[in-house]
């Protein structure tokens, strides 16, 4: 003989009464998730912006090393016309070129997807290597700060 349990007030079987979440429970969970997202999203964006800025600093240091190696081999820095492309492909008139000085061409791009800027002769040294940050304009603060080799 099988005994079935029934709810005290409704007379419905227990399983039918406990089948899902109420609308109020779902709304409470959605509100909590919304609050967490509102607090966490700005922090995550600030962290991501700072990471790109730090990555640009490290990439510029690596590019400076490559430019200096180019100078040791060729006897001069790449000209303004040759630009940083001379690190990947031998320019005309550089018989002692011993490159490529970078592993991948995408190392010539900043974390925001734009090519690094190169000036030779530079205003701050034999060459200037820089990126203008997220806004691609001189100056700025936070993620928009310029990252330079000087």
JONORRA-V325781 format. One record per backbone hydrogen bond with DSSP energy under -1.0 kcal/mol. CO is the residue of the C=O (numbers start at 1). NH is the residue of the N-H. E is the energy in kcal/mol with one decimal. If there is no record, write none. Layout:
# JONORRA-V325781
co:CO nh:NH e:E
co:CO nh:NH e:E
This chain:
# JONORRA-V325781
co:12 nh:7 e:-3.0
co:13 nh:17 e:-1.2
co:14 nh:18 e:-1.4
co:22 nh:26 e:-2.0
co:23 nh:27 e:-2.3
co:24 nh:28 e:-2.3
co:25 nh:29 e:-2.0
co:26 nh:30 e:-2.2
co:27 nh:31 e:-2.3
co:28 nh:32 e:-2.2
co:29 nh:33 e:-2.4
co:30 nh:34 e:-2.2
co:31 nh:35 e:-2.3
co:32 nh:36 e:-2.2
co:33 nh:37 e:-2.3
co:34 nh:38 e:-2.2
co:35 nh:39 e:-1.7
co:36 nh:40 e:-2.7
co:37 nh:41 e:-2.3
co:40 nh:44 e:-2.3
co:41 nh:45 e:-2.2
co:42 nh:46 e:-2.2
co:43 nh:47 e:-2.2
co:44 nh:48 e:-2.4
co:45 nh:49 e:-2.4
co:46 nh:50 e:-2.2
co:47 nh:51 e:-2.0
co:48 nh:52 e:-1.9
co:49 nh:53 e:-1.8
co:50 nh:54 e:-2.3
co:51 nh:55 e:-2.3
co:52 nh:56 e:-2.2
co:53 nh:57 e:-1.8
co:54 nh:58 e:-2.0
co:55 nh:59 e:-2.6
co:56 nh:60 e:-2.4
co:57 nh:61 e:-1.9
co:58 nh:62 e:-2.0
co:59 nh:63 e:-2.5
co:60 nh:64 e:-2.4
co:61 nh:65 e:-1.8
co:62 nh:66 e:-2.0
co:63 nh:67 e:-2.7
co:64 nh:68 e:-2.3
co:65 nh:69 e:-2.2
co:66 nh:70 e:-2.3
co:67 nh:71 e:-2.1
co:68 nh:72 e:-2.0
co:69 nh:73 e:-2.1
co:70 nh:74 e:-3.1
co:71 nh:75 e:-2.2
co:79 nh:83 e:-2.6
co:83 nh:86 e:-1.3
co:84 nh:87 e:-1.8
co:85 nh:88 e:-1.4
co:85 nh:89 e:-2.1
co:87 nh:101 e:-3.2
co:91 nh:94 e:-1.0
co:94 nh:97 e:-1.6
co:104 nh:107 e:-1.5
co:105 nh:108 e:-1.9
co:106 nh:109 e:-1.4
co:108 nh:116 e:-2.5
co:110 nh:113 e:-2.3
co:114 nh:110 e:-3.9
co:117 nh:130 e:-2.2
co:119 nh:128 e:-2.5
co:125 nh:122 e:-1.0
co:128 nh:119 e:-2.3
co:129 nh:149 e:-1.3
co:130 nh:117 e:-3.2
co:131 nh:147 e:-2.3
co:141 nh:144 e:-1.9
co:142 nh:145 e:-1.4
co:143 nh:134 e:-2.1
co:147 nh:131 e:-2.2
